[in-house]
Amino acid sequence: MTPTDTHSGQGSVTAADPGETPKHRTTRTTADRAGNHLRPAPPLWSVLALTAGAAVIVGTYLWVLTTQPATLGADLGTTTLGVMVGYLLGAALIAAGALPRIPRSVLALMPVMIALNIAAGQVVGTMTALPLYLDSLGTVIIGVIAGPAAGALTGILTNVIWGVTINPTVIAFTAGAAFIGAAAGWAARLGGFRRIWWAVIAGAIAGIPTGLIATPVAAFIYGGGLGVGTGSLVAALQGAGASMLGAATIQGLGSDIADKAIIFALAFIVVAALPKRLRSRFPFTEHSAVKRSAARGSGKRSSAGAAHAAAPSH
């Protein structure tokens, strides 16, 4: 039998050399069902760079919470630029560690997904009365097709570019943007995008820590929600007697759970609709291949129903 790769589930395409015992076999090349060569395991320096980048992102986030700079996001002054540099350094480290894992086709797609994030977030999150954001659809799509590191990188770059060009306040929420991109990749790796309802549940679960990450920033630095819809909800909760932190927490959890459930569902639809030839360019999508058992079962039932309908009546 062909030896199996425990990560991809595919067989190795190499055989042992003559006289080579199974103990000393090495897999030189692996391939998927379509014959596409898969990337080798990333080097140690890649893992270290990703770890360091995540540490810098977390450190910058904690610095924002502990210092609570009143001028953060008010303009592109010293405080805002300092926070931006921290997140950019984390992004650079994550990018360095992620490049061995990211296909070039994904790198070419990132600018499009970043533009999608900014456009949706600017319209829905800051201009409408909906208590939603929808500013991470592109981030989640990248996470599903390329993995956690690529998703986190897309989230970081989205907020930094968005902050520099349009809205400096979003820079403070970069840690949450990085987390949701990584969470999408983790959910995809666990098979969370093989069914649309699994994606909805995964999105709702991911929305809980995302909301908790954003809540202190919104409450302590910006006095609640920033958008039209989220700000109105926070004000209404305060009017009902909730504290600023309590109102921001309720709003953040409610909005993020609903927002991420919707976004994960939309990402599922987009990825599932990709042609097979296009999906083959993104090896990570093998984790999100829609299970075909249900499709085969429905096909058999349809065939049986057609045969029954075509049978002559007695």
C-alpha positions as CSV (number, residue, x, y, z in Angstrom):
1,M,0.0,0.0,0.0
2,T,1.1,3.6,-0.5
3,P,2.2,5.3,2.6
4,T,-0.1,8.1,3.7
5,D,0.7,11.7,4.7
6,T,-1.0,12.2,8.0
7,H,-1.6,15.9,7.3
8,S,-3.0,15.9,3.8
9,G,-4.5,12.4,3.8
10,Q,-2.8,11.8,0.4
11,G,-0.4,9.1,-0.5
12,S,3.3,9.7,-0.9
13,V,4.5,9.5,-4.5
14,T,8.0,8.2,-3.5
15,A,9.2,4.7,-2.9
16,A,12.0,3.4,-0.8
17,D,15.4,2.9,-2.4
18,P,16.6,-0.6,-2.9
19,G,17.9,-1.9,0.4
20,E,16.3,0.9,2.3
21,T,14.3,-0.1,5.4
22,P,10.9,1.5,6.2
23,K,12.5,3.1,9.2
24,H,14.8,5.2,7.0
25,R,12.3,6.1,4.2
26,T,12.1,9.8,3.5
27,T,9.3,11.5,1.5
28,R,10.9,13.6,-1.2
29,T,7.7,14.8,-2.8
30,T,4.1,14.7,-2.0
31,A,1.2,15.4,-4.3
32,D,-2.6,15.8,-4.1
33,R,-5.1,13.9,-6.1
34,A,-4.7,16.3,-9.1
35,G,-0.9,15.7,-9.1
36,N,-0.1,19.1,-7.8
37,H,3.1,19.2,-5.7
38,L,2.5,20.3,-2.2
39,R,4.8,22.6,-0.3
40,P,7.3,21.1,2.1
41,A,7.0,21.8,5.9
42,P,8.0,25.3,6.7
43,P,11.5,25.8,8.2
44,L,12.0,26.6,11.9
45,W,12.8,30.3,11.3
46,S,9.3,30.6,9.7
47,V,7.7,29.3,12.9
48,L,9.9,31.6,15.0
49,A,9.0,34.7,12.9
50,L,5.3,33.9,13.1
51,T,5.6,33.5,16.9
52,A,7.6,36.8,17.2
53,G,5.1,38.6,15.0
54,A,2.1,37.4,17.1
55,A,4.0,38.5,20.3
56,V,4.5,42.0,18.9
57,I,0.8,42.3,18.0
58,V,-0.2,41.1,21.4
59,G,2.3,43.5,23.1
60,T,1.1,46.4,21.1
61,Y,-2.5,45.6,22.0
62,L,-1.7,45.4,25.7
63,W,0.2,48.7,25.5
64,V,-2.8,50.4,24.1
65,L,-5.0,49.0,26.8
66,T,-2.6,49.9,29.7
67,T,-1.8,53.4,28.5
68,Q,-5.3,54.2,27.0
69,P,-3.9,57.0,24.8
70,A,-6.6,59.6,24.5
71,T,-5.3,60.8,21.1
72,L,-5.2,57.4,19.5
73,G,-7.0,57.6,16.2
74,A,-7.8,61.3,16.5
75,D,-5.2,62.0,13.9
76,L,-2.0,60.5,12.5
77,G,0.0,62.0,15.4
78,T,2.8,60.5,17.4
79,T,0.6,58.1,19.4
80,T,-1.2,56.8,16.4
81,L,2.0,56.4,14.4
82,G,3.6,54.6,17.3
83,V,0.8,52.1,17.5
84,M,0.9,51.7,13.7
85,V,4.6,51.0,13.8
86,G,4.0,48.3,16.4
87,Y,1.4,46.6,14.3
88,L,3.5,47.0,11.1
89,L,6.4,45.4,12.8
90,G,4.2,42.5,13.8
91,A,2.9,42.3,10.3
92,A,6.4,42.3,8.8
93,L,7.4,39.4,11.1
94,I,4.2,37.4,10.2
95,A,4.8,38.1,6.5
96,A,8.3,36.8,6.7
97,G,7.2,33.7,8.5
98,A,4.1,33.2,6.3
99,L,5.7,33.7,2.8
100,P,7.0,30.0,2.7
101,R,3.3,29.0,3.3
102,I,1.5,31.3,1.0
103,P,1.2,30.6,-2.8
104,R,2.0,33.5,-5.1
105,S,-1.6,33.4,-6.3
106,V,-2.7,34.3,-2.8
107,L,-0.3,37.2,-2.6
108,A,-1.8,38.6,-5.8
109,L,-5.3,38.2,-4.4
110,M,-4.5,40.0,-1.1
111,P,-4.8,43.6,-2.4
112,V,-8.3,42.8,-3.8
113,M,-9.4,41.3,-0.5
114,I,-8.0,44.2,1.5
115,A,-9.9,46.6,-0.8
116,L,-13.1,44.6,-0.2
117,N,-12.6,44.8,3.6
118,I,-12.1,48.5,3.5
119,A,-15.1,49.2,1.2
120,A,-17.5,47.0,3.1
121,G,-16.3,48.2,6.5
122,Q,-16.5,51.9,5.6
123,V,-20.0,51.6,4.2
124,V,-21.6,49.1,6.6
125,G,-19.6,49.8,9.7
126,T,-19.5,53.5,9.7
127,M,-22.3,54.8,7.5
128,T,-25.3,52.6,8.1
129,A,-27.5,52.0,11.1
130,L,-26.7,48.2,11.1
131,P,-24.8,47.1,14.3
132,L,-22.5,45.1,12.1
133,Y,-19.1,45.6,10.5
134,L,-18.6,43.2,7.5
135,D,-15.0,44.5,7.3
136,S,-13.3,41.1,7.4
137,L,-14.9,39.1,4.6
138,G,-11.7,39.3,2.5
139,T,-9.6,38.4,5.5
140,V,-11.7,35.3,6.2
141,I,-11.6,34.3,2.5
142,I,-7.8,34.5,2.5
143,G,-7.7,32.5,5.8
144,V,-9.8,29.7,4.3
145,I,-7.9,29.4,1.0
146,A,-4.4,30.0,2.4
147,G,-4.3,29.3,6.1
148,P,-4.1,31.2,9.5
149,A,-0.9,33.1,8.8
150,A,-2.1,34.5,5.5
151,G,-5.5,35.4,7.1
152,A,-3.8,37.2,10.0
153,L,-1.5,39.1,7.6
154,T,-4.5,40.2,5.5
155,G,-6.3,41.5,8.6
156,I,-3.3,43.5,9.9
157,L,-2.6,45.1,6.5
158,T,-6.3,45.9,6.1
159,N,-6.5,47.9,9.3
160,V,-3.1,49.7,8.8
161,I,-3.9,50.7,5.2
162,W,-7.5,51.7,6.1
163,G,-6.2,53.7,9.1
164,V,-3.6,55.6,7.0
165,T,-5.9,56.4,4.1
166,I,-9.4,56.9,5.6
167,N,-10.0,56.2,9.2
168,P,-7.2,56.3,11.8
169,T,-9.5,54.9,14.6
170,V,-9.5,51.3,13.0
171,I,-5.7,51.0,13.7
172,A,-6.5,50.3,17.4
173,F,-8.6,47.3,16.4
174,T,-5.8,45.6,14.4
175,A,-5.3,42.8,16.9
176,G,-8.9,41.6,16.5
177,A,-8.5,41.8,12.7
178,A,-5.4,39.6,12.9
179,F,-7.2,37.1,15.2
180,I,-10.2,36.7,12.9
181,G,-8.0,35.9,9.9
182,A,-6.1,33.3,11.9
183,A,-9.4,31.9,13.3
184,A,-10.7,31.4,9.8
185,G,-7.7,29.4,8.9
186,W,-7.9,27.3,12.0
187,A,-11.6,26.7,11.4
188,A,-10.9,25.7,7.8
189,R,-8.1,23.3,8.9
190,L,-10.6,21.6,11.3
191,G,-13.1,21.2,8.5
192,G,-15.4,24.0,9.5
193,F,-16.0,25.1,5.9
194,R,-17.2,21.7,4.7
195,R,-20.8,22.6,5.5
196,I,-22.4,26.0,5.5
197,W,-23.9,25.5,8.9
198,W,-20.5,24.4,10.3
199,A,-19.2,27.7,8.9
200,V,-21.9,29.7,10.6
201,I,-21.3,28.0,13.9
202,A,-17.5,28.5,13.6
203,G,-18.0,32.2,12.8
204,A,-20.3,32.7,15.8
205,I,-17.7,31.0,18.1
206,A,-14.9,33.1,16.6
207,G,-16.9,36.2,17.2
208,I,-16.8,35.7,21.0
209,P,-13.0,36.3,21.4
210,T,-13.0,38.9,18.6
211,G,-15.7,40.9,20.5
212,L,-13.8,40.5,23.8
213,I,-10.6,41.8,22.1
214,A,-12.3,44.8,20.7
215,T,-14.5,45.7,23.7
216,P,-11.8,47.3,25.9
217,V,-10.4,49.4,23.1
218,A,-13.9,50.7,22.2
219,A,-14.9,51.3,25.9
220,F,-11.7,52.8,27.3
221,I,-10.4,54.8,24.3
222,Y,-13.4,55.6,22.2
223,G,-16.2,55.7,24.7
224,G,-18.2,52.9,23.1
225,G,-19.1,51.9,19.6
226,L,-17.7,54.0,16.7
227,G,-20.1,53.3,13.9
228,V,-23.6,54.7,13.5
229,G,-25.3,51.4,14.4
230,T,-22.9,50.2,17.1
231,G,-22.7,53.6,18.7
232,S,-26.5,53.9,18.9
233,L,-26.7,50.5,20.5
234,V,-24.1,51.4,23.1
235,A,-26.0,54.6,23.9
236,A,-29.3,52.8,24.2
237,L,-27.7,50.2,26.6
238,Q,-26.2,53.0,28.7
239,G,-29.6,54.7,28.8
240,A,-31.0,51.5,30.2
241,G,-28.6,51.7,33.1
242,A,-25.5,49.7,31.8
243,S,-22.0,51.0,32.5
244,M,-19.8,52.0,29.6
245,L,-17.8,48.8,29.8
246,G,-20.9,46.7,30.2
247,A,-22.7,48.4,27.3
248,A,-19.6,48.0,25.1
249,T,-19.3,44.4,26.0
250,I,-22.9,43.5,25.3
251,Q,-22.7,45.4,22.0
252,G,-19.4,44.0,21.0
253,L,-20.3,40.3,21.7
254,G,-23.7,40.6,20.1
255,S,-22.4,42.4,17.0
256,D,-19.3,40.3,16.6
257,I,-21.1,37.0,16.9
258,A,-23.7,37.9,14.3
259,D,-21.1,39.7,12.1
260,K,-18.7,36.8,12.0
261,A,-21.4,34.2,11.5
262,I,-22.6,36.1,8.5
263,I,-19.1,36.6,7.1
264,F,-18.1,32.9,7.6
265,A,-21.3,31.9,5.7
266,L,-20.5,34.3,2.9
267,A,-16.9,33.1,2.7
268,F,-18.2,29.5,2.5
269,I,-20.4,30.4,-0.4
270,V,-17.5,32.2,-2.2
271,V,-15.0,29.4,-1.7
272,A,-17.5,26.6,-2.6
273,A,-18.3,28.4,-5.8
274,L,-14.7,28.5,-7.0
275,P,-14.1,26.3,-10.0
276,K,-12.1,23.2,-9.3
277,R,-9.2,24.4,-11.5
278,L,-9.0,27.6,-9.5
279,R,-9.2,25.8,-6.2
280,S,-6.3,23.6,-7.2
281,R,-4.1,26.7,-7.1
282,F,-4.8,27.0,-3.4
283,P,-3.7,23.6,-1.7
284,F,-5.1,24.7,1.7
285,T,-8.7,24.6,0.3
286,E,-8.4,20.8,0.5
287,H,-9.4,21.2,4.1
288,S,-12.6,22.9,3.0
289,A,-13.6,20.5,0.2
290,V,-17.4,20.1,0.5
291,K,-18.2,16.5,1.5
292,R,-19.7,14.6,-1.4
293,S,-21.5,11.9,0.6
294,A,-24.6,14.0,1.0
295,A,-24.4,15.0,-2.7
296,R,-24.1,11.4,-3.8
297,G,-27.0,10.4,-1.5
298,S,-29.3,13.1,-2.9
299,G,-28.3,12.1,-6.4
300,K,-29.2,8.5,-5.7
301,R,-32.5,9.6,-4.3
302,S,-33.2,11.8,-7.3
303,S,-32.3,8.9,-9.7
304,A,-34.5,6.5,-7.7
305,G,-37.4,9.1,-7.8
306,A,-37.0,9.5,-11.6
307,A,-36.9,5.8,-12.1
308,H,-40.1,5.4,-10.0
309,A,-41.8,8.2,-11.9
310,A,-40.8,6.6,-15.3
311,A,-42.1,3.1,-14.3
312,P,-45.4,2.2,-15.9
313,S,-48.3,2.2,-13.5
314,H,-50.4,-1.0,-13.0
